[in-house]
Amino acid sequence: MIKYLTPIVLLTISNVFMTFAWYGHLKYRNKALLAVIVVSWLIAFLEYCFQVPANRFGYEVYSAYQLKTIQEVITLIIFSLFSILYLKEQFRWNYLIGFIFIILAVFFIFKK
């Protein structure tokens, strides 16, 4: 069981760093672009420190397609929470409908 959960936990941690690296600077639009690029790269390094082992360990129990699908679902969850809590954006009904379609895709990707 742990070998199935470890990649998911690592991908979740990785995704928190990735989301801040990619979108955290949006709250600081008055900062110089070069500065936010450098900070984003430093955060992204931490993201890779979790993402690479997640995929390495995960590939022992999941296919590459399944790993990518897991990562995308985690991305949507983390990004939604980030947008609501950090960027203070609203979650709209059409986002929910889109996510439902993605959940359907997950069902088909994992179907034997």
C-alpha positions as CSV (number, residue, x, y, z in Angstrom):
1,M,0.0,0.0,0.0
2,I,2.8,2.4,0.9
3,K,4.3,2.0,-2.6
4,Y,1.1,3.2,-4.1
5,L,0.7,6.2,-1.7
6,T,4.3,7.4,-1.7
7,P,4.2,8.8,-5.3
8,I,0.9,10.5,-4.6
9,V,2.2,12.2,-1.5
10,L,5.4,13.3,-3.2
11,L,3.5,14.6,-6.2
12,T,1.2,16.6,-3.9
13,I,4.2,18.2,-2.2
14,S,5.8,18.8,-5.6
15,N,2.7,20.4,-6.9
16,V,2.4,22.9,-4.0
17,F,5.9,24.1,-4.9
18,M,5.2,24.1,-8.6
19,T,2.0,26.1,-8.1
20,F,3.8,28.8,-6.1
21,A,6.7,28.8,-8.6
22,W,4.3,29.3,-11.6
23,Y,1.6,31.4,-10.1
24,G,2.7,32.8,-6.7
25,H,4.3,35.9,-8.3
26,L,0.9,37.0,-9.6
27,K,0.3,38.7,-6.3
28,Y,3.6,40.6,-6.8
29,R,3.1,42.2,-10.2
30,N,5.0,45.3,-9.1
31,K,8.2,43.2,-8.6
32,A,10.8,43.1,-11.4
33,L,10.2,40.2,-13.9
34,L,13.8,39.0,-13.6
35,A,13.5,38.8,-9.8
36,V,10.3,36.7,-10.0
37,I,11.9,34.5,-12.6
38,V,14.9,33.8,-10.3
39,V,12.6,33.2,-7.2
40,S,10.4,30.9,-9.3
41,W,13.4,28.9,-10.5
42,L,14.5,28.4,-6.9
43,I,11.1,27.3,-5.9
44,A,10.9,25.0,-9.0
45,F,14.1,23.3,-7.9
46,L,12.4,22.2,-4.7
47,E,9.5,21.0,-6.8
48,Y,11.8,18.8,-8.8
49,C,13.3,17.4,-5.6
50,F,9.9,15.8,-5.0
51,Q,8.6,15.3,-8.5
52,V,11.5,13.2,-9.8
53,P,11.4,10.7,-7.0
54,A,7.6,10.6,-7.1
55,N,7.8,9.5,-10.8
56,R,10.7,7.2,-10.2
57,F,9.0,5.4,-7.3
58,G,5.6,5.7,-9.0
59,Y,6.7,4.0,-12.2
60,E,7.2,0.8,-10.2
61,V,3.4,0.5,-9.6
62,Y,1.8,2.9,-12.1
63,S,2.2,3.3,-15.9
64,A,3.5,6.7,-17.2
65,Y,0.0,7.5,-18.4
66,Q,-1.4,6.8,-14.9
67,L,1.3,8.9,-13.2
68,K,0.6,11.8,-15.5
69,T,-3.1,11.5,-14.8
70,I,-2.5,11.4,-11.1
71,Q,-0.3,14.5,-11.4
72,E,-3.0,16.4,-13.4
73,V,-5.7,15.6,-10.8
74,I,-3.4,16.8,-8.0
75,T,-2.6,19.9,-10.0
76,L,-6.3,20.8,-10.4
77,I,-7.0,20.3,-6.7
78,I,-3.9,22.2,-5.5
79,F,-4.4,25.0,-8.1
80,S,-8.1,25.4,-7.1
81,L,-7.2,25.7,-3.5
82,F,-4.3,28.1,-4.3
83,S,-6.6,30.3,-6.5
84,I,-9.3,30.5,-3.8
85,L,-7.1,30.9,-0.7
86,Y,-4.0,32.7,-2.0
87,L,-5.2,34.6,-5.1
88,K,-8.7,35.2,-3.7
89,E,-10.4,34.1,-6.9
90,Q,-13.8,32.6,-7.1
91,F,-14.5,29.0,-8.1
92,R,-17.1,29.1,-10.8
93,W,-19.6,26.5,-11.9
94,N,-18.0,26.1,-15.3
95,Y,-14.7,25.1,-13.6
96,L,-16.6,22.4,-11.8
97,I,-18.1,21.1,-15.0
98,G,-14.7,21.0,-16.6
99,F,-13.3,19.1,-13.6
100,I,-16.1,16.5,-13.9
101,F,-15.0,15.8,-17.5
102,I,-11.4,15.4,-16.3
103,I,-12.6,13.0,-13.6
104,L,-14.3,11.0,-16.4
105,A,-11.0,10.9,-18.2
106,V,-9.3,9.6,-15.0
107,F,-11.9,6.8,-14.9
108,F,-11.1,5.7,-18.5
109,I,-7.3,6.0,-18.0
110,F,-7.4,3.7,-14.9
111,K,-10.0,1.3,-16.4
112,K,-8.5,-2.1,-17.0
